[in-house]
């Protein structure tokens, strides 16, 4: 039986531009502690046109787990800007709260 990651990779072979599959793969890689690969894939999603807003938040959370707080703040700031540009006030608010929490504990 193949793993969830392997099944996602197989589906991506058929549709390599599927945003949700790409995001799902990044999340699976993170669960497998393959953080560099996960963060690279999340970064790619943030550079899409338009950027995939959830990728900013997930990258930031993963970076915090790795104690890379400054990088996490950068992703959050960019994510808030993109969320607002895409009229996603809920995501902007969530990332703003997380950024405020990091500021209170990370500086």
Buried (B, 14 or more C-beta within 10 A) or exposed (E): EEEEBEBBBEBBEEEEEBBEBBBBBBBBBBEEEBBEBBBEBBBBBBEEEEBBBBBBBBBBBBBBEEEBBEBBBBBBBBBBBBBBEBEBEEBBEBBBEBBEEBEEEEE
